[in-house]
Amino acid sequence: WPLHKMEDLLHLLVDLDKLVKKAGFIESTL
């Protein structure tokens, strides 16, 4: 795999993680 592809994938995972945490936070405040 090209290195920049790995970096893109890593950024995607980080974004997903942030979204999940945000969703969990919103759920817990409801």
N, CA, C and O atoms as a CHARMM CRD file, in Angstrom:
* protein
*
  120
    1    1 TRP  N      0.83600  -1.21200   0.00000 PROA 1      0.00000
    2    1 TRP  CA     0.00000   0.00000   0.00000 PROA 1      0.00000
    3    1 TRP  C      0.86300   1.25100   0.00000 PROA 1      0.00000
    4    1 TRP  O      1.85900   1.31500   0.72100 PROA 1      0.00000
    5    2 PRO  N      0.49700   2.24200  -0.79500 PROA 2      0.00000
    6    2 PRO  CA     1.20700   3.53100  -0.74000 PROA 2      0.00000
    7    2 PRO  C      1.01900   4.18400   0.62500 PROA 2      0.00000
    8    2 PRO  O     -0.03400   4.05800   1.25000 PROA 2      0.00000
    9    3 LEU  N      2.03400   4.86900   1.06400 PROA 3      0.00000
   10    3 LEU  CA     2.02700   5.44100   2.41300 PROA 3      0.00000
   11    3 LEU  C      0.91200   6.47300   2.59000 PROA 3      0.00000
   12    3 LEU  O      0.27900   6.52800   3.64500 PROA 3      0.00000
   13    4 HSD  N      0.67100   7.28800   1.56300 PROA 4      0.00000
   14    4 HSD  CA    -0.35500   8.33000   1.70300 PROA 4      0.00000
   15    4 HSD  C     -1.74900   7.73100   1.83600 PROA 4      0.00000
   16    4 HSD  O     -2.64200   8.34200   2.42200 PROA 4      0.00000
   17    5 LYS  N     -1.92900   6.53700   1.29000 PROA 5      0.00000
   18    5 LYS  CA    -3.21600   5.84700   1.44900 PROA 5      0.00000
   19    5 LYS  C     -3.42500   5.46100   2.90800 PROA 5      0.00000
   20    5 LYS  O     -4.52700   5.57800   3.44400 PROA 5      0.00000
   21    6 MET  N     -2.35700   5.00400   3.53700 PROA 6      0.00000
   22    6 MET  CA    -2.41600   4.62500   4.94500 PROA 6      0.00000
   23    6 MET  C     -2.76400   5.84200   5.79600 PROA 6      0.00000
   24    6 MET  O     -3.55600   5.75400   6.73500 PROA 6      0.00000
   25    7 GLU  N     -2.15900   6.97900   5.45000 PROA 7      0.00000
   26    7 GLU  CA    -2.42200   8.21000   6.19900 PROA 7      0.00000
   27    7 GLU  C     -3.87500   8.63300   6.05300 PROA 7      0.00000
   28    7 GLU  O     -4.50900   9.04700   7.02300 PROA 7      0.00000
   29    8 ASP  N     -4.40300   8.52500   4.83000 PROA 8      0.00000
   30    8 ASP  CA    -5.81100   8.85500   4.58100 PROA 8      0.00000
   31    8 ASP  C     -6.71900   7.98000   5.43500 PROA 8      0.00000
   32    8 ASP  O     -7.68500   8.45300   6.03400 PROA 8      0.00000
   33    9 LEU  N     -6.38500   6.68600   5.47800 PROA 9      0.00000
   34    9 LEU  CA    -7.17400   5.73700   6.25000 PROA 9      0.00000
   35    9 LEU  C     -7.11900   6.08000   7.73400 PROA 9      0.00000
   36    9 LEU  O     -8.12000   5.98500   8.44400 PROA 9      0.00000
   37   10 LEU  N     -5.93700   6.47800   8.18900 PROA 10     0.00000
   38   10 LEU  CA    -5.75300   6.83600   9.59400 PROA 10     0.00000
   39   10 LEU  C     -6.61000   8.05000   9.95100 PROA 10     0.00000
   40   10 LEU  O     -7.27500   8.07300  10.98700 PROA 10     0.00000
   41   11 HSD  N     -6.58300   9.06800   9.06600 PROA 11     0.00000
   42   11 HSD  CA    -7.38900  10.26600   9.30200 PROA 11     0.00000
   43   11 HSD  C     -8.87100   9.92900   9.33400 PROA 11     0.00000
   44   11 HSD  O     -9.63000  10.48800  10.12500 PROA 11     0.00000
   45   12 LEU  N     -9.27200   9.01100   8.46800 PROA 12     0.00000
   46   12 LEU  CA   -10.66700   8.58700   8.40600 PROA 12     0.00000
   47   12 LEU  C    -11.08100   7.92700   9.71700 PROA 12     0.00000
   48   12 LEU  O    -12.16600   8.18500  10.23900 PROA 12     0.00000
   49   13 LEU  N    -10.20200   7.06900  10.24400 PROA 13     0.00000
   50   13 LEU  CA   -10.48400   6.39000  11.50700 PROA 13     0.00000
   51   13 LEU  C    -10.59400   7.39300  12.64700 PROA 13     0.00000
   52   13 LEU  O    -11.46200   7.26700  13.51100 PROA 13     0.00000
   53   14 VAL  N     -9.71500   8.38800  12.64600 PROA 14     0.00000
   54   14 VAL  CA    -9.74100   9.41300  13.69100 PROA 14     0.00000
   55   14 VAL  C    -11.04400  10.20700  13.62100 PROA 14     0.00000
   56   14 VAL  O    -11.66600  10.49000  14.64500 PROA 14     0.00000
   57   15 ASP  N    -11.45000  10.56300  12.39800 PROA 15     0.00000
   58   15 ASP  CA   -12.70700  11.29200  12.20700 PROA 15     0.00000
   59   15 ASP  C    -13.89000  10.46400  12.68400 PROA 15     0.00000
   60   15 ASP  O    -14.79400  10.98500  13.33800 PROA 15     0.00000
   61   16 LEU  N    -13.88700   9.18200  12.36200 PROA 16     0.00000
   62   16 LEU  CA   -14.95200   8.27900  12.79400 PROA 16     0.00000
   63   16 LEU  C    -15.00500   8.20300  14.31100 PROA 16     0.00000
   64   16 LEU  O    -16.07900   8.22600  14.91300 PROA 16     0.00000
   65   17 ASP  N    -13.82700   8.11300  14.92000 PROA 17     0.00000
   66   17 ASP  CA   -13.74100   8.03300  16.37200 PROA 17     0.00000
   67   17 ASP  C    -14.33900   9.28100  17.00900 PROA 17     0.00000
   68   17 ASP  O    -15.06400   9.19700  18.00000 PROA 17     0.00000
   69   18 LYS  N    -14.02500  10.44900  16.42700 PROA 18     0.00000
   70   18 LYS  CA   -14.55800  11.71300  16.94200 PROA 18     0.00000
   71   18 LYS  C    -16.07300  11.74500  16.81100 PROA 18     0.00000
   72   18 LYS  O    -16.77300  12.18400  17.72300 PROA 18     0.00000
   73   19 LEU  N    -16.57800  11.27700  15.66900 PROA 19     0.00000
   74   19 LEU  CA   -18.02200  11.25000  15.43700 PROA 19     0.00000
   75   19 LEU  C    -18.72300  10.35400  16.44500 PROA 19     0.00000
   76   19 LEU  O    -19.76300  10.71700  16.99500 PROA 19     0.00000
   77   20 VAL  N    -18.14900   9.18500  16.68200 PROA 20     0.00000
   78   20 VAL  CA   -18.73200   8.24100  17.63400 PROA 20     0.00000
   79   20 VAL  C    -18.75300   8.84700  19.03400 PROA 20     0.00000
   80   20 VAL  O    -19.75000   8.74000  19.74800 PROA 20     0.00000
   81   21 LYS  N    -17.64700   9.48600  19.42500 PROA 21     0.00000
   82   21 LYS  CA   -17.58300  10.11100  20.74300 PROA 21     0.00000
   83   21 LYS  C    -18.61100  11.22600  20.85900 PROA 21     0.00000
   84   21 LYS  O    -19.25800  11.38100  21.89500 PROA 21     0.00000
   85   22 LYS  N    -18.75900  12.01200  19.77700 PROA 22     0.00000
   86   22 LYS  CA   -19.71900  13.11000  19.76400 PROA 22     0.00000
   87   22 LYS  C    -21.13600  12.57600  19.88500 PROA 22     0.00000
   88   22 LYS  O    -21.95200  13.11900  20.63000 PROA 22     0.00000
   89   23 ALA  N    -21.42500  11.50500  19.14600 PROA 23     0.00000
   90   23 ALA  CA   -22.75000  10.89100  19.18700 PROA 23     0.00000
   91   23 ALA  C    -23.03100  10.34100  20.58500 PROA 23     0.00000
   92   23 ALA  O    -24.13500  10.49300  21.10700 PROA 23     0.00000
   93   24 GLY  N    -22.03300   9.70700  21.18200 PROA 24     0.00000
   94   24 GLY  CA   -22.18400   9.16500  22.53100 PROA 24     0.00000
   95   24 GLY  C    -22.42100  10.27300  23.53700 PROA 24     0.00000
   96   24 GLY  O    -23.21300  10.11500  24.46600 PROA 24     0.00000
   97   25 PHE  N    -21.72900  11.40700  23.35400 PROA 25     0.00000
   98   25 PHE  CA   -21.89400  12.53900  24.25900 PROA 25     0.00000
   99   25 PHE  C    -23.30200  13.10500  24.14300 PROA 25     0.00000
  100   25 PHE  O    -23.94000  13.40900  25.15100 PROA 25     0.00000
  101   26 ILE  N    -23.78200  13.24400  22.91700 PROA 26     0.00000
  102   26 ILE  CA   -25.13300  13.76400  22.67600 PROA 26     0.00000
  103   26 ILE  C    -26.17500  12.83300  23.28600 PROA 26     0.00000
  104   26 ILE  O    -27.13600  13.29100  23.90600 PROA 26     0.00000
  105   27 GLU  N    -25.98600  11.53000  23.11100 PROA 27     0.00000
  106   27 GLU  CA   -26.91600  10.54800  23.67300 PROA 27     0.00000
  107   27 GLU  C    -26.96300  10.65200  25.19300 PROA 27     0.00000
  108   27 GLU  O    -28.03400  10.57900  25.79600 PROA 27     0.00000
  109   28 SER  N    -25.79900  10.82200  25.80500 PROA 28     0.00000
  110   28 SER  CA   -25.73600  10.84600  27.27000 PROA 28     0.00000
  111   28 SER  C    -26.33400  12.12800  27.83700 PROA 28     0.00000
  112   28 SER  O    -26.74100  12.15700  28.99800 PROA 28     0.00000
  113   29 THR  N    -26.39100  13.19700  27.02600 PROA 29     0.00000
  114   29 THR  CA   -26.95300  14.45000  27.52000 PROA 29     0.00000
  115   29 THR  C    -28.45200  14.52300  27.30100 PROA 29     0.00000
  116   29 THR  O    -29.12400  15.38300  27.87000 PROA 29     0.00000
  117   30 LEU  N    -28.98500  13.62300  26.47600 PROA 30     0.00000
  118   30 LEU  CA   -30.42800  13.62100  26.22400 PROA 30     0.00000
  119   30 LEU  C    -31.19200  13.06400  27.41700 PROA 30     0.00000
  120   30 LEU  O    -32.42000  12.98700  27.38300 PROA 30     0.00000
